[in-house]
Amino acid sequence: MNRQPAVFFGHGSPMNALGGPYAEAWGELGRALGKPKGVVMVSAHWETEGLGVTAQPKPETIHDFGNFPAELHAMQYPAPGSPDLAARVSALTGATPTHQWGLDHGTWSVLAHVWPEADVPIVQLSLDRRLDAHDHFDLARKLAALRDEGVVIAGSGDFVHNLRTWKRAGGEPYAWASQFNEAVKAALVRGDDAALIDWVGLAEDAQMSVPTDEHFLPLLYVAAQRLPGDDVSFFNDVIEGGSISMTGVRIG
């Protein structure tokens, strides 16, 4: 099987699961990718003490949010899991297989448009809160062999994620948000892993863009997959509400 890419999704609001321009771009990506053997997804919305990987054959669609329309709460994404892929991830990383999680909205709100038939097996790898950014990047490197086994390595979060400054009425991005978003993209293009790991130094007021790191860390799992000759491209390169980046990245 051809080497699969690594993909980061800026997932934004759960409402994107219901459609819109971002969902259209995710659908275009899915048509370009075809059907991989499986997906290993690292979502901003599964944080653990210790490393876990979902291992059930039929993972639950988790509605890990509140105060959204009934239509969104009723949405299901019945993609299969893969105990075999979970075991492979466990062997590579030491992650503990578990049935205590499923597919959270960082995963299904996006992949429901990438593969709407829900026919690509998905496992989630948790964000181990005992690790720092260097540790996350080193852990991600252990997944690299999966790309040549037909598996897409994916992350879901947002480069810029500051809900405290989000403008409900929309409007232009804050200058600090645009500066950080562009600095992240530039580091990805030049393959500057050290700058991504030490993201606080990427731009002035970087911590306004990343007040907490759970939405940024999944990007490291994707950046770590880059191999010589891999192209880097971007999609959905928009900042919503001033301070939520929807930028997605494809590597390879």
C-alpha positions in Angstrom: 0.0 0.0 0.0 1.2 3.5 -0.7 2.5 5.6 2.2 -0.3 7.4 3.8 -0.1 11.1 4.8 -0.4 12.7 8.2 -3.2 15.2 8.7 -4.0 17.8 11.3 -7.5 19.1 11.5 -8.5 22.5 12.9 -11.9 21.3 14.2 -13.3 24.5 15.8 -16.9 24.3 17.0 -18.8 21.0 17.2 -21.4 22.7 14.9 -19.1 22.1 12.0 -20.3 18.5 12.1 -23.5 19.7 10.6 -21.9 21.1 7.5 -20.5 24.3 6.1 -17.4 25.4 4.2 -14.9 23.6 6.5 -16.9 20.4 6.2 -16.7 20.8 2.4 -12.9 21.0 2.5 -12.8 17.9 4.8 -14.9 16.1 2.2 -12.6 17.1 -0.6 -9.6 15.8 1.4 -11.3 12.5 2.0 -11.9 12.1 -1.7 -8.3 12.8 -2.4 -7.1 10.3 0.3 -9.3 7.4 -0.7 -9.8 4.7 1.9 -6.8 4.0 4.1 -6.5 0.8 6.1 -7.1 2.8 9.3 -6.6 6.1 11.2 -4.8 6.8 14.4 -6.3 10.0 15.8 -5.0 12.2 18.6 -7.8 14.6 19.7 -7.6 17.6 22.0 -10.5 16.2 23.8 -9.1 13.0 25.3 -6.6 13.8 28.1 -5.4 11.0 30.4 -2.9 10.2 33.2 -1.0 7.5 31.3 -1.3 6.7 27.6 -4.4 5.0 26.3 -5.6 3.7 23.0 -9.2 2.8 22.1 -9.5 -0.9 21.4 -13.2 -1.8 21.0 -14.5 -3.0 17.6 -17.4 -0.6 17.7 -16.5 2.7 19.5 -19.2 4.9 20.9 -19.9 8.3 19.4 -19.2 10.6 22.4 -21.1 13.9 22.7 -18.6 15.6 24.9 -20.3 19.1 24.9 -23.5 20.8 26.0 -26.0 23.4 25.0 -26.0 22.6 21.3 -28.9 21.7 19.0 -30.6 18.4 19.5 -29.7 17.5 15.9 -26.0 17.6 16.9 -26.5 15.6 20.1 -28.3 13.0 18.1 -25.6 12.6 15.4 -23.9 9.3 15.3 -20.7 8.3 13.5 -20.6 4.5 13.6 -17.1 4.0 12.2 -15.5 0.7 13.2 -12.7 0.5 15.6 -9.8 -1.9 15.1 -8.5 -4.0 18.0 -5.6 -5.1 15.7 -4.6 -1.5 15.0 -4.9 -0.7 18.7 -2.6 -3.6 19.5 -0.1 -2.4 17.0 -0.2 1.1 18.4 0.2 -0.4 21.9 3.2 -2.4 20.8 4.8 0.8 19.3 4.1 3.2 22.1 3.2 1.3 25.2 -0.3 2.7 25.3 -2.8 0.7 27.3 -5.8 -0.6 25.2 -9.1 0.5 26.7 -12.8 0.4 26.1 -13.4 3.4 28.4 -13.4 6.0 25.6 -14.8 6.1 22.0 -14.8 8.8 19.3 -15.1 12.3 20.8 -16.2 15.3 18.8 -12.6 16.3 17.9 -12.6 13.1 15.9 -16.1 12.4 14.6 -17.2 16.0 13.8 -14.4 16.0 11.3 -14.2 12.5 10.0 -17.9 12.3 9.4 -17.2 14.5 6.4 -13.8 13.0 5.4 -15.3 9.5 5.2 -19.1 10.0 5.5 -19.7 6.3 4.9 -18.1 5.6 8.3 -16.2 2.7 6.7 -12.6 3.5 7.7 -11.5 1.9 11.1 -10.5 4.5 13.7 -8.6 4.3 16.9 -7.9 7.2 19.2 -4.6 7.7 21.1 -4.9 9.8 24.2 -2.9 12.9 25.3 -0.9 11.7 28.3 -0.8 14.7 30.6 2.3 13.4 32.3 4.3 14.3 29.2 5.8 17.6 28.1 5.9 18.8 24.5 9.3 17.1 23.8 7.9 13.8 25.1 4.8 14.1 23.0 6.9 14.7 19.9 9.2 11.8 20.7 6.2 9.5 21.3 4.7 10.6 18.0 7.8 9.5 16.1 7.1 5.9 17.2 4.0 5.9 15.1 5.9 6.7 11.8 6.0 3.1 10.6 2.2 3.0 10.4 2.2 5.3 7.4 3.7 2.5 5.4 1.2 0.1 6.7 -1.7 2.0 5.2 -2.6 4.1 8.3 -3.2 7.8 8.4 -1.8 9.5 11.5 -4.1 12.4 12.4 -4.4 15.1 15.0 -7.4 17.3 15.8 -7.2 20.6 17.7 -6.5 24.2 16.7 -3.3 26.2 16.3 -5.0 29.2 18.0 -7.6 28.3 20.6 -8.6 31.1 23.0 -12.3 30.9 23.9 -12.0 33.8 26.4 -11.4 36.2 23.5 -13.6 34.6 20.9 -16.0 37.1 19.3 -19.5 35.6 18.8 -20.2 38.1 16.0 -17.1 37.2 14.1 -14.8 39.9 12.7 -11.2 40.2 11.9 -8.6 38.0 13.7 -6.7 39.5 16.5 -3.2 40.5 15.4 -1.6 38.1 17.9 -3.7 35.2 16.6 -2.7 35.9 13.0 0.9 36.2 13.9 1.0 32.9 15.7 -1.0 31.1 13.1 1.5 32.3 10.4 4.5 31.4 12.6 3.2 27.9 13.0 2.7 27.5 9.3 6.2 28.8 8.5 7.8 26.4 11.0 5.9 23.5 9.4 7.0 24.5 5.9 10.7 24.8 6.9 10.5 21.6 9.0 11.5 23.4 12.2 10.4 20.8 14.7 12.3 22.5 17.6 10.3 25.7 17.1 7.0 23.8 17.1 8.0 22.0 20.3 9.0 25.2 22.0 6.0 27.0 20.7 6.1 29.8 23.3 9.0 31.3 21.4 7.3 31.2 18.0 5.7 34.6 18.2 5.0 37.5 20.5 2.1 36.8 22.8 2.1 33.1 21.8 0.4 32.2 25.1 -2.6 34.3 24.1 -3.0 31.8 21.2 -2.3 28.8 23.3 -3.5 29.6 26.9 -3.7 25.8 27.5 -1.9 23.3 25.2 -4.4 20.5 24.6 -5.5 21.9 21.3 -1.9 22.5 20.1 -0.3 19.2 21.1 -2.1 17.1 18.5 -0.2 19.1 15.9 3.1 17.7 17.2 1.9 14.2 16.4 1.4 15.2 12.8 4.6 17.3 12.5 6.6 14.4 13.8 5.6 12.2 10.8 7.4 14.3 8.3 9.9 12.4 6.2 12.4 13.7 3.5 10.4 14.6 0.4 7.1 15.1 2.1 5.1 18.1 0.9 3.3 20.3 3.4 0.0 21.9 2.4 -2.8 23.8 4.2 -6.5 23.8 4.0 -9.3 25.7 5.8 -6.8 28.4 6.6 -9.2 30.8 8.5 -9.3 32.2 12.0 -12.9 32.3 13.3 -14.2 34.7 15.9 -10.9 36.4 16.1 -9.2 33.6 18.1 -10.0 30.1 16.8 -7.8 28.8 14.0 -9.4 26.4 11.6 -6.2 25.8 9.7 -5.5 22.2 8.7 -2.3 20.6 7.5 -1.5 17.7 5.3 2.0 16.2 5.3 2.8 13.8 2.5 
